[in-house]
């Protein structure tokens, strides 16, 4: 009888279990009470309650439809075939164990909730396949009820500020702050700009080093809120005003690279008002230092059309087109040592300069224009002679205005947002050839909306705000994201793409190798902790294992680091537990300003031909800490190098396991390598094996132990 369920017995290593071969036609597969074998399942993005239940056996694998898909995993059984995450988010409510031939065919996000990911013994790559260095993928999206006008990333890339336009009905919280954890957007704070239904934020920019936001908006008589400085308290999630000014529409704001001053551009209604202003900034307050008045013709600075060069000595401004011939739309200002501003050069383009972005090389300015079929252009500004010339026009194939331009921070690409029109693409990424000033399109997408765009400071993401009431985050290369999970290897695993770690994660190698291939890297996000245990890590190069912020940390426990190239650890901290070996023939440079620690009853071995370079980006000489006498640093044929910062070792034990070397850049004892600190409790103990000693190649070695 076709309608009856067939009972089948099958063995999953847990005994005899019964299942139904009938597929459940819904977004929840499996059962909470009866075992069922599932066919290959695709979980849709349209449903919010996707689930793999306890007694569902996913012997054929599964797939998440796309980046908007979420699904929970509660199955008690091994996943016995390939899975495709497609940048969706999988939430573990049970351990995820893979069968012997399972591969992860496409990456995404796995939120472990403290559960185990037990990788397949046959899995040789964390994600199957080859990945190029630059593959653009959508990561997350959120929606609201009114148009986006501007957006910007905080200096640490943890937050995105979004400026909106009132919907004509009554929306007032036009300034929004999103937290971004590397995979997901979370609305964290918002501010009422007190302009009711017709309020408009024209520009909003994060301070380059602090959590201040400069906001320019439309003028409303008497509210005193045309130019605003907000402070965002990341601990409380509260936005508070620290400065405000009423004057006129503030259409553009731009911080100098060090955040010492702020340039603003205005909408003017008569020739007695300033077009451009420069403010000094301190402790949340602005002080007007100088201004520029266009006395020839009344013209407005365009929305968001201001940007500084990398030195902070110059800034570019885009203006509305003039009805009078010969009036210039692209202006270059110089900032003097006394914070005076001087118009250095300008160019008559004959078109509205809608937006500008200054290239990191300090020469090239990208400009988005209105009213031509070549609305994307590049201009060269030569500081040494002050010349300003056009060097590149890009034929966009339509007369759609280029609304927003933004250079990647490494200068290799230009992100472009265009005014929407029908099915024509409005989001572009261009590859840039600095030798020829040439731009070549490498990515295009139709979002059916005017878009504002901006790269994150680390260039790993870009954000897009639309007039279709959406914010998107894209990654600039494929990656795998894991939060709060225990990962177990069952063989050599090659990491062939970036792995981003959040929360508390563990990688237990079970004595196997974790090989970082050319595109493989591991980064630990803010507040996260990654523990490597019983694993051989090879392929170290540059900073391909790193903490993104100083509040992130890495623990190495009974593990080996094999240096194939020079490696730098520049942010966050390391805890060395049990026996940790650094081997190879290259340099390990410690440049972090945070202290790393050799734990009690633990030894850090620096093996033959390794160079350990202590070069923190601070004046601290005691950032390699040892807890007590059982914390050991074993030099086994290596070289220890210290810059003029010096290196001070206390409390623990220094072991010379084989002839080793000390190289110091010190010009005096204070800058040298120091044992102890003059107090007996902090003496450095040391000993050597037969025929082993420490040879000082250069600088000073100071014994500050107390007998």
C-alpha positions as CSV (number, residue, x, y, z in Angstrom):
1,X,0.0,0.0,0.0
2,X,1.6,3.2,-1.2
3,X,0.2,5.3,1.6
4,X,1.6,3.2,4.4
5,X,5.0,3.9,5.9
6,X,7.6,1.2,5.5
7,X,9.6,0.3,8.5
8,X,13.2,-0.4,7.8
9,X,15.9,-1.5,10.3
10,X,19.2,0.1,10.1
11,X,22.3,0.2,12.2
12,X,24.0,3.5,13.1
13,X,26.5,2.2,15.7
14,X,23.8,2.8,18.4
15,X,21.8,-0.4,17.9
16,X,18.8,-1.3,15.9
17,X,16.7,1.8,15.1
18,X,13.5,2.3,13.0
19,X,12.9,5.0,10.5
20,X,10.3,6.1,8.1
21,X,11.2,6.5,4.4
22,X,8.4,9.0,4.0
23,X,9.8,12.6,3.5
24,X,8.3,15.2,5.7
25,X,7.2,18.1,3.4
26,X,8.1,21.1,5.5
27,X,11.1,23.1,6.7
28,X,11.6,20.8,9.7
29,X,13.0,17.4,8.9
30,X,13.3,14.3,11.2
31,X,11.4,13.5,14.3
32,X,11.6,13.9,18.0
33,X,10.5,10.3,18.6
34,X,10.9,8.0,15.6
35,X,14.1,7.6,13.5
36,X,13.8,8.7,9.9
37,X,16.3,8.6,7.1
38,X,16.2,11.9,5.1
39,X,17.0,12.5,1.4
40,X,19.2,15.4,0.4
41,X,17.5,18.4,1.9
42,X,17.6,22.1,0.8
43,X,16.5,24.5,3.6
44,X,14.9,27.6,2.2
45,X,15.7,31.2,3.1
46,X,12.1,32.1,3.3
47,X,11.4,30.2,6.5
48,X,12.7,31.1,9.9
49,X,12.0,27.8,11.6
50,X,14.2,25.5,9.6
51,X,15.3,22.6,11.8
52,X,17.0,19.2,11.7
53,X,15.3,17.2,14.5
54,X,16.8,14.7,16.9
55,X,15.9,11.4,15.1
56,X,16.5,12.6,11.6
57,X,19.4,10.8,9.9
58,X,20.9,13.0,7.2
59,X,22.6,10.2,5.3
60,X,22.4,12.1,2.0
61,X,23.6,15.5,3.3
62,X,21.9,18.8,3.3
63,X,22.1,22.4,2.0
64,X,21.2,25.9,3.1
65,X,19.7,27.9,0.3
66,X,21.7,31.1,0.6
67,X,23.1,33.7,3.0
68,X,19.7,34.5,4.4
69,X,19.0,30.9,5.5
70,X,19.1,29.9,9.1
71,X,18.7,26.4,10.5
72,X,19.1,24.5,13.8
73,X,20.8,21.1,14.0
74,X,19.6,18.6,16.7
75,X,20.3,15.3,15.0
76,X,21.8,12.6,17.1
77,X,23.4,10.8,14.1
78,X,26.4,11.3,11.9
79,X,25.9,13.4,8.8
80,X,26.8,10.8,6.1
81,X,27.2,12.9,2.9
82,X,28.3,16.4,1.8
83,X,26.9,19.6,3.1
84,X,26.6,23.0,1.5
85,X,26.2,26.0,3.7
86,X,26.1,28.7,1.0
87,X,26.9,31.4,3.6
88,X,23.8,30.5,5.6
89,X,23.9,30.1,9.4
90,X,23.7,26.7,11.1
91,X,23.0,26.6,14.8
92,X,24.1,23.5,16.7
93,X,21.9,22.1,19.4
94,X,23.7,18.8,19.3
95,X,27.2,17.7,18.3
96,X,27.8,17.7,14.5
97,X,29.7,14.6,13.6
98,X,30.7,13.8,10.0
99,X,30.8,10.3,8.4
100,X,34.0,9.0,6.8
101,X,33.5,10.6,3.3
102,X,31.7,13.8,4.1
103,X,33.0,17.1,2.7
104,X,31.9,20.7,3.3
105,X,31.3,21.9,-0.3
106,X,30.6,25.6,0.4
107,X,31.3,27.7,3.5
108,X,29.1,29.6,5.8
109,X,28.6,30.2,9.5
110,X,28.4,27.5,12.2
111,X,27.2,28.7,15.7
112,X,28.3,25.8,18.0
113,X,26.7,26.8,21.3
114,X,29.5,24.8,22.9
115,X,29.0,21.7,20.8
116,X,31.5,19.5,18.9
117,X,32.3,19.5,15.2
118,X,34.0,16.1,14.6
119,X,35.4,16.3,11.1
120,X,35.5,13.4,8.7
121,X,38.7,11.2,8.7
122,X,38.6,11.5,4.9
123,X,38.3,15.3,4.9
124,X,41.6,16.8,3.7
125,X,40.3,20.3,3.2
126,X,38.1,22.1,5.6
127,X,36.1,23.3,2.7
128,X,36.4,21.3,-0.5
129,X,37.7,23.0,-3.6
130,X,40.0,25.8,-4.6
131,X,39.2,29.5,-3.8
132,X,40.7,32.6,-5.3
133,X,41.9,35.4,-3.1
134,X,39.0,37.6,-4.2
135,X,35.5,36.1,-4.4
136,X,32.7,38.4,-3.4
137,X,29.8,36.9,-1.4
138,X,26.8,38.4,0.4
139,X,27.0,37.7,4.1
140,X,24.0,39.3,5.8
141,X,21.1,41.8,5.2
142,X,18.8,43.8,7.4
143,X,15.8,46.0,6.5
144,X,14.0,49.0,7.9
145,X,11.3,51.4,6.7
146,X,13.1,54.3,5.0
147,X,15.9,55.2,2.6
148,X,19.6,54.9,3.4
149,X,21.7,58.0,2.5
150,X,25.1,57.2,4.0
151,X,27.0,54.6,5.9
152,X,30.5,54.1,7.5
153,X,32.5,51.5,9.4
154,X,33.9,52.2,12.9
155,X,37.7,52.3,13.1
156,X,37.8,48.7,14.4
157,X,35.2,47.4,11.9
158,X,32.9,46.2,14.7
159,X,30.1,48.7,14.0
160,X,28.4,50.3,11.0
161,X,26.7,53.7,11.2
162,X,23.7,54.2,8.9
163,X,22.1,57.6,8.1
164,X,18.6,57.5,6.8
165,X,16.0,59.9,5.2
166,X,12.6,60.4,6.8
167,X,9.8,58.6,5.2
168,X,7.3,61.5,5.2
169,X,5.2,59.8,7.8
170,X,7.0,60.0,11.1
171,X,10.1,58.0,11.3
172,X,12.6,59.8,13.5
173,X,15.3,57.3,14.5
174,X,17.3,58.2,11.4
175,X,20.8,57.3,12.8
176,X,21.3,53.6,13.4
177,X,24.3,51.6,14.7
178,X,24.8,48.0,13.7
179,X,27.1,45.6,15.4
180,X,28.9,43.2,13.0
181,X,30.6,40.0,14.3
182,X,32.1,39.0,11.0
183,X,28.9,37.0,9.9
184,X,25.8,38.8,11.2
185,X,24.4,42.3,11.6
186,X,22.7,43.3,14.9
187,X,20.9,46.6,15.3
188,X,22.4,47.9,18.5
189,X,21.5,51.6,18.9
190,X,19.6,54.4,17.2
191,X,19.1,58.2,17.7
192,X,16.2,60.5,17.1
193,X,17.4,63.5,15.2
194,X,14.3,65.4,16.1
195,X,13.2,66.3,12.6
196,X,10.1,64.3,12.3
197,X,8.9,62.9,9.1
198,X,11.0,65.2,6.9
199,X,14.4,64.6,8.6
200,X,17.4,63.7,6.5
201,X,20.9,62.7,7.4
202,X,23.2,63.7,4.6
203,X,26.4,62.3,5.9
204,X,27.7,60.3,8.9
205,X,31.3,59.4,9.6
206,X,33.0,57.5,12.4
207,X,36.1,59.1,14.0
208,X,39.3,57.4,12.8
209,X,40.4,56.2,16.3
210,X,37.4,56.6,18.7
211,X,33.7,55.9,18.9
212,X,32.6,59.4,18.0
213,X,30.4,60.0,14.9
214,X,30.1,63.3,13.0
215,X,26.7,63.8,11.5
216,X,25.6,66.4,8.9
217,X,21.9,66.8,8.3
218,X,19.2,69.1,7.0
219,X,18.5,72.3,8.8
220,X,15.4,72.7,10.9
221,X,14.9,76.1,12.4
222,X,15.5,76.1,16.2
223,X,16.5,72.5,16.8
224,X,20.2,73.3,16.9
225,X,21.0,70.0,15.3
226,X,22.4,70.6,11.9
227,X,26.0,69.5,12.7
228,X,26.2,66.9,15.5
229,X,28.9,64.9,17.2
230,X,27.6,61.7,18.9
231,X,29.6,59.4,21.2
232,X,28.7,55.7,21.2
233,X,29.3,53.9,24.5
234,X,30.0,50.3,23.4
235,X,29.5,49.0,26.9
236,X,26.0,50.5,27.4
237,X,24.9,50.8,23.7
238,X,23.9,54.4,24.3
239,X,24.4,57.2,21.8
240,X,24.8,60.6,23.4
241,X,25.3,64.1,21.8
242,X,28.6,65.8,22.8
243,X,28.3,68.7,20.4
244,X,25.7,70.3,18.1
245,X,25.4,73.4,15.9
246,X,22.6,75.1,14.0
247,X,23.6,76.9,10.9
248,X,22.5,75.4,7.5
249,X,22.3,72.1,5.8
250,X,25.5,70.2,6.5
251,X,25.8,68.0,3.4
252,X,29.2,66.5,3.9
253,X,31.6,65.8,6.7
254,X,35.1,64.3,6.6
255,X,37.6,63.5,9.4
256,X,41.3,64.0,8.9
257,X,43.2,60.7,9.0
258,X,44.3,61.2,12.6
259,X,40.9,62.6,13.7
260,X,42.4,65.9,14.8
261,X,40.0,68.0,12.7
262,X,36.8,67.8,10.7
263,X,36.0,69.4,7.4
264,X,32.3,70.2,6.6
265,X,30.5,71.2,3.4
266,X,27.3,73.1,3.4
267,X,24.2,74.1,1.4
268,X,24.2,77.8,1.0
269,X,21.3,80.2,0.3
270,X,23.2,83.4,-0.1
271,X,26.8,84.6,-0.8
272,X,27.5,85.5,2.9
273,X,27.5,81.9,4.0
274,X,30.4,79.5,4.1
275,X,30.8,76.7,1.6
276,X,33.5,74.8,3.5
277,X,34.5,74.8,7.2
278,X,37.4,73.3,9.1
279,X,37.0,72.5,12.8
280,X,39.5,71.2,15.3
281,X,38.3,68.3,17.5
282,X,39.0,67.5,21.1
283,X,37.1,65.4,23.7
284,X,33.8,65.4,21.7
285,X,33.8,69.1,20.9
286,X,34.4,71.1,17.7
287,X,36.0,74.5,17.4
288,X,35.7,76.4,14.1
289,X,39.2,77.2,12.8
290,X,38.7,78.5,9.3
291,X,36.1,78.6,6.5
292,X,35.9,79.3,2.7
293,X,33.3,81.4,1.0
294,X,32.6,81.1,-2.7
295,X,31.8,84.7,-3.4
296,X,31.4,84.3,-7.2
297,X,28.5,82.0,-7.5
298,X,26.1,80.4,-5.0
299,X,26.7,76.6,-5.1
300,X,26.2,73.8,-2.7
301,X,28.6,71.1,-1.6
302,X,27.2,67.8,-2.8
303,X,26.1,65.1,-0.3
304,X,29.0,63.2,1.1
305,X,31.3,64.8,-1.4
306,X,34.4,65.4,0.8
307,X,37.5,63.3,1.5
308,X,41.0,63.8,2.9
309,X,44.2,62.6,1.3
310,X,46.2,60.1,3.4
311,X,48.4,62.7,4.9
312,X,45.6,65.0,6.1
313,X,47.2,67.9,4.4
314,X,44.6,68.2,1.6
315,X,41.0,67.5,1.1
316,X,38.8,67.3,-2.0
317,X,35.3,68.8,-2.3
318,X,32.6,68.2,-5.0
319,X,30.2,71.0,-5.9
320,X,26.9,71.4,-7.7
321,X,27.3,72.5,-11.3
322,X,27.1,76.2,-12.0
323,X,24.9,77.9,-14.6
324,X,27.8,80.2,-15.2
325,X,30.4,78.9,-17.6
326,X,33.9,78.4,-16.2
327,X,33.0,77.8,-12.6
328,X,34.7,74.8,-11.1
329,X,33.1,71.7,-9.5
330,X,36.1,69.8,-8.1
331,X,38.1,71.7,-5.5
332,X,41.3,70.9,-3.7
333,X,42.0,72.6,-0.3
334,X,45.2,72.7,1.7
335,X,45.2,72.6,5.5
336,X,48.0,74.8,7.0
337,X,49.8,74.2,10.2
338,X,47.7,76.9,11.8
339,X,44.6,75.0,10.5
340,X,43.9,77.6,7.9
341,X,42.4,76.3,4.6
342,X,43.5,77.5,1.2
343,X,42.0,76.6,-2.2
344,X,45.0,75.0,-4.0
345,X,43.4,74.0,-7.3
346,X,40.1,73.4,-8.9
347,X,38.7,71.9,-12.1
348,X,35.8,72.9,-14.4
349,X,34.1,69.6,-15.3
350,X,30.8,71.0,-16.3
351,X,29.0,68.2,-14.3
352,X,27.8,67.8,-10.7
353,X,30.5,66.1,-8.6
354,X,28.3,63.9,-6.5
355,X,30.9,62.0,-4.5
356,X,34.7,61.8,-4.1
357,X,37.2,59.3,-2.7
358,X,41.0,59.9,-2.4
359,X,43.2,56.9,-3.2
360,X,45.6,55.7,-0.6
361,X,48.6,56.6,-2.9
362,X,47.8,60.3,-2.2
363,X,47.6,61.2,-5.9
364,X,44.4,59.9,-7.5
365,X,40.9,61.1,-6.7
366,X,37.8,59.1,-7.8
367,X,34.8,61.1,-8.6
368,X,31.2,60.1,-9.1
369,X,29.4,62.5,-11.5
370,X,25.9,63.4,-12.7
371,X,24.7,64.1,-16.2
372,X,27.0,62.1,-18.6
373,X,27.7,58.6,-20.0
374,X,31.1,58.8,-18.3
375,X,30.0,59.5,-14.8
376,X,32.9,57.7,-13.2
377,X,36.2,59.5,-13.6
378,X,39.7,59.6,-12.0
379,X,41.7,62.8,-11.4
380,X,45.4,63.1,-10.6
381,X,46.5,65.7,-8.1
382,X,50.3,66.3,-8.0
383,X,51.3,67.7,-4.6
384,X,54.8,68.8,-5.8
385,X,53.4,71.2,-8.4
386,X,49.7,71.5,-7.5
387,X,48.4,70.3,-10.9
388,X,44.9,68.7,-11.1
389,X,44.1,66.7,-14.3
390,X,41.7,64.1,-15.5
391,X,43.4,60.7,-16.1
392,X,40.5,58.2,-16.6
393,X,36.9,58.1,-17.8
394,X,34.8,55.0,-17.4
395,X,31.9,54.6,-19.9
396,X,29.2,53.1,-17.7
397,X,26.8,52.5,-20.6
398,X,24.0,54.8,-19.4
399,X,23.4,58.2,-18.0
400,X,22.8,57.0,-14.5
401,X,24.5,59.1,-11.9
402,X,27.3,57.6,-9.9
403,X,26.1,58.1,-6.3
404,X,29.0,56.9,-4.3
405,X,32.7,55.9,-4.8
406,X,35.1,54.4,-2.2
407,X,38.6,53.0,-2.6
408,X,39.7,49.8,-1.0
409,X,42.2,50.7,1.7
410,X,45.0,48.8,-0.1
411,X,44.1,50.8,-3.2
412,X,43.6,47.7,-5.4
413,X,39.8,48.2,-6.1
414,X,37.2,50.9,-6.3
415,X,33.7,50.3,-5.0
416,X,30.9,52.2,-6.9
417,X,27.2,52.7,-6.2
418,X,25.0,54.1,-8.9
419,X,21.5,55.6,-9.3
420,X,19.1,52.7,-10.0
421,X,17.4,52.5,-13.4
422,X,15.4,49.5,-14.5
423,X,17.4,46.3,-14.6
424,X,20.8,48.1,-15.1
425,X,23.5,47.2,-12.5
426,X,23.9,49.7,-9.7
427,X,26.7,48.1,-7.7
428,X,30.1,47.8,-9.2
429,X,33.6,46.7,-8.1
430,X,36.5,47.8,-10.3
431,X,40.0,46.5,-10.4
432,X,42.5,49.3,-10.5
433,X,45.8,49.4,-12.4
434,X,47.9,52.2,-10.9
435,X,50.5,52.1,-13.7
436,X,47.8,53.1,-16.3
437,X,45.0,54.5,-14.1
438,X,42.8,51.9,-15.7
439,X,39.6,50.6,-14.1
440,X,38.2,47.2,-15.0
441,X,34.9,45.9,-13.8
442,X,35.2,42.6,-11.9
443,X,31.8,42.5,-10.2
444,X,28.3,44.0,-11.0
445,X,24.9,43.5,-9.4
446,X,21.5,45.0,-9.8
447,X,20.0,45.9,-6.5
448,X,17.3,48.0,-8.1
449,X,18.1,50.9,-5.8
450,X,20.4,53.8,-5.4
451,X,23.2,52.6,-3.3
452,X,25.8,54.0,-0.8
453,X,28.9,51.9,-0.3
454,X,32.0,51.6,1.8
455,X,34.9,49.2,2.5
456,X,35.8,48.0,6.0
457,X,39.2,49.2,7.2
458,X,40.6,45.7,6.9
459,X,39.3,45.4,3.4
460,X,37.6,42.0,4.2
461,X,34.1,43.4,3.8
462,X,32.1,46.1,2.2
463,X,28.7,47.5,3.3
464,X,25.9,48.7,1.0
465,X,23.0,50.8,2.0
466,X,20.0,51.1,-0.5
467,X,17.1,53.4,-1.1
468,X,15.2,50.1,-1.0
469,X,15.4,50.2,2.8
470,X,18.2,47.6,3.1
471,X,21.7,47.2,4.4
472,X,23.9,44.5,3.0
473,X,27.3,43.2,4.1
474,X,29.5,41.5,1.5
475,X,32.8,39.7,2.1
476,X,35.6,40.4,-0.4
477,X,36.7,36.7,-0.3
478,X,35.2,33.4,0.7
479,X,35.6,32.4,4.3
480,X,34.3,30.0,7.0
481,X,32.9,31.4,10.3
482,X,32.7,29.3,13.5
483,X,31.4,30.6,16.8
484,X,31.7,28.8,20.2
485,X,32.5,25.3,19.0
486,X,34.9,22.4,19.7
487,X,36.5,21.2,16.4
488,X,38.3,17.8,16.3
489,X,40.5,16.7,13.4
490,X,40.8,13.1,12.4
491,X,43.6,13.5,9.9
492,X,45.7,16.1,8.1
493,X,43.4,19.1,7.2
494,X,44.3,21.8,4.8
495,X,42.8,25.2,5.4
496,X,42.3,26.7,2.0
497,X,40.3,29.8,2.9
498,X,40.0,32.3,5.8
499,X,38.6,30.8,9.0
500,X,37.0,33.4,11.3
501,X,36.6,32.6,14.9
502,X,34.2,34.1,17.4
503,X,33.4,33.2,21.0
504,X,35.3,30.4,22.7
505,X,36.5,27.8,20.2
506,X,38.9,24.8,20.4
507,X,40.8,23.1,17.6
508,X,42.0,19.7,18.9
509,X,44.3,18.1,16.3
510,X,44.5,14.7,17.9
511,X,48.1,14.8,16.9
512,X,47.3,15.7,13.3
513,X,48.5,18.5,11.0
514,X,46.6,21.7,10.3
515,X,48.1,23.1,7.1
516,X,47.6,26.7,6.2
517,X,47.5,26.9,2.4
518,X,48.2,30.1,0.4
519,X,44.7,31.4,1.0
520,X,44.3,29.9,4.5
521,X,44.3,32.1,7.5
522,X,42.7,32.1,11.0
523,X,41.5,35.3,12.7
524,X,40.0,35.5,16.2
525,X,37.3,38.2,16.6
526,X,37.0,40.7,19.4
527,X,36.5,39.0,22.8
528,X,37.1,35.6,21.3
529,X,39.4,32.9,22.4
530,X,40.9,30.1,20.3
531,X,42.6,27.1,21.8
532,X,44.9,24.9,19.7
533,X,45.5,21.6,21.3
534,X,47.6,18.6,20.2
535,X,48.0,20.0,16.7
536,X,50.9,20.6,14.3
537,X,50.3,23.9,12.6
538,X,52.2,24.4,9.3
539,X,52.2,27.1,6.6
540,X,52.6,30.0,8.9
541,X,53.3,33.1,6.9
542,X,52.9,36.9,7.5
543,X,50.1,37.1,10.1
544,X,47.9,34.3,8.9
545,X,47.0,33.4,12.5
546,X,46.0,36.5,14.3
547,X,43.7,38.2,16.7
548,X,41.7,41.0,15.2
549,X,41.6,43.1,18.4
550,X,43.6,43.2,21.6
551,X,40.8,41.7,23.6
552,X,41.0,38.5,21.6
553,X,43.4,35.7,22.6
554,X,45.0,32.4,21.4
555,X,46.1,29.5,23.6
556,X,48.7,27.0,22.4
557,X,48.5,23.7,24.3
558,X,50.8,20.8,23.5
559,X,51.1,22.1,20.0
560,X,53.8,22.8,17.4
561,X,54.2,25.9,15.2
562,X,56.2,25.2,12.1
563,X,57.6,28.4,10.5
564,X,57.6,28.1,6.7
565,X,58.0,31.8,6.3
566,X,58.5,34.8,8.6
567,X,55.5,35.2,10.9
568,X,54.3,38.2,12.9
569,X,51.9,38.2,15.9
570,X,50.8,41.8,16.2
571,X,47.5,42.0,18.1
572,X,46.1,40.3,21.2
573,X,47.8,37.7,23.4
574,X,49.0,34.1,23.5
575,X,48.9,31.7,26.4
576,X,51.5,28.9,26.1
577,X,50.3,25.8,28.0
578,X,52.1,22.5,28.5
579,X,54.7,21.9,25.8
580,X,54.7,24.3,22.9
581,X,57.4,24.0,20.2
582,X,58.2,26.7,17.6
583,X,60.4,25.2,14.8
584,X,61.6,26.0,11.3
585,X,64.2,28.3,9.9
586,X,62.4,31.6,9.9
587,X,61.5,34.5,12.3
588,X,58.7,34.7,14.8
589,X,58.2,38.5,15.4
590,X,56.2,39.5,18.5
591,X,54.9,43.0,17.9
592,X,51.7,43.0,20.0
593,X,51.3,45.5,22.8
594,X,49.6,42.9,24.9
595,X,51.3,40.5,27.3
596,X,51.6,36.8,26.4
597,X,52.2,34.2,29.1
598,X,54.0,30.9,29.6
599,X,51.7,29.1,32.1
600,X,52.8,27.2,35.2
601,X,54.2,23.7,34.5
602,X,54.6,24.7,30.8
603,X,57.5,25.1,28.4
604,X,57.9,27.2,25.3
605,X,60.6,25.6,23.1
606,X,62.3,27.8,20.5
607,X,63.9,25.2,18.3
608,X,67.0,25.1,16.1
609,X,67.4,27.9,13.6
610,X,64.3,29.8,14.7
611,X,64.6,33.5,15.4
612,X,62.3,34.9,18.0
613,X,62.2,38.7,17.6
614,X,60.8,40.8,20.5
615,X,59.6,44.0,18.9
616,X,56.4,45.3,20.5
617,X,54.8,48.4,19.1
618,X,55.1,50.0,22.6
619,X,57.8,50.8,25.1
620,X,57.0,47.7,27.3
621,X,59.9,45.3,27.7
622,X,58.0,42.8,29.9
623,X,55.3,41.4,27.6
624,X,56.6,37.8,27.7
625,X,55.4,36.8,31.1
626,X,56.2,33.7,33.2
627,X,54.0,32.8,36.1
628,X,56.5,31.0,38.4
629,X,59.6,28.8,38.4
630,X,57.7,26.1,36.5
631,X,57.1,28.4,33.6
632,X,60.1,27.6,31.3
633,X,61.6,29.2,28.2
634,X,63.8,26.6,26.5
635,X,66.3,27.9,23.9
636,X,67.3,25.0,21.7
637,X,69.7,26.3,19.1
638,X,67.7,29.5,18.3
639,X,68.3,33.2,18.2
640,X,66.5,35.6,20.5
641,X,66.4,39.2,19.1
642,X,65.3,42.3,20.9
643,X,64.9,45.9,19.6
644,X,65.9,49.0,21.6
645,X,62.7,48.5,23.5
646,X,64.5,45.8,25.4
647,X,63.3,42.5,26.9
648,X,62.9,41.7,30.5
649,X,62.3,38.2,31.8
650,X,61.2,37.5,35.4
651,X,59.9,34.7,37.7
652,X,60.2,31.7,35.4
653,X,63.1,29.5,34.3
654,X,65.4,30.1,31.3
655,X,66.7,26.8,29.9
656,X,69.6,26.6,27.4
657,X,68.9,23.3,25.7
658,X,71.6,23.8,23.0
659,X,74.0,26.6,22.0
660,X,71.8,29.6,21.3
661,X,72.3,33.3,20.5
662,X,71.2,36.6,21.8
663,X,71.0,39.6,19.5
664,X,70.1,43.0,20.9
665,X,69.8,46.5,19.2
666,X,70.5,48.1,22.6
667,X,72.9,51.0,22.8
668,X,72.8,51.0,26.7
669,X,71.9,48.6,29.5
670,X,68.4,50.1,29.9
671,X,67.6,49.0,26.3
672,X,69.2,45.6,26.8
673,X,67.9,42.1,27.7
674,X,67.4,42.0,31.4
675,X,67.1,39.0,33.7
676,X,65.1,39.7,36.9
677,X,63.9,43.1,38.1
678,X,65.9,43.6,41.3
679,X,63.5,41.8,43.6
680,X,64.1,38.3,44.8
681,X,60.5,37.2,44.2
682,X,60.9,38.0,40.5
683,X,64.3,36.4,39.9
684,X,64.7,34.5,36.6
685,X,66.1,31.0,37.2
686,X,68.3,29.5,34.5
687,X,70.2,26.4,33.7
688,X,71.8,24.8,30.8
689,X,72.4,21.3,29.4
690,X,76.0,20.0,28.9
691,X,77.9,21.9,26.1
692,X,75.1,24.4,25.9
693,X,75.4,28.1,26.4
694,X,74.0,31.5,25.4
695,X,76.3,33.6,23.1
696,X,75.6,37.4,23.0
697,X,76.1,38.6,19.5
698,X,75.3,42.2,20.1
699,X,73.8,44.7,22.5
700,X,73.6,44.3,26.3
701,X,72.7,41.4,28.6
702,X,72.0,42.6,32.2
703,X,71.6,40.4,35.2
704,X,69.2,42.1,37.6
705,X,68.6,39.0,39.7
706,X,69.0,39.3,43.5
707,X,71.1,36.7,45.3
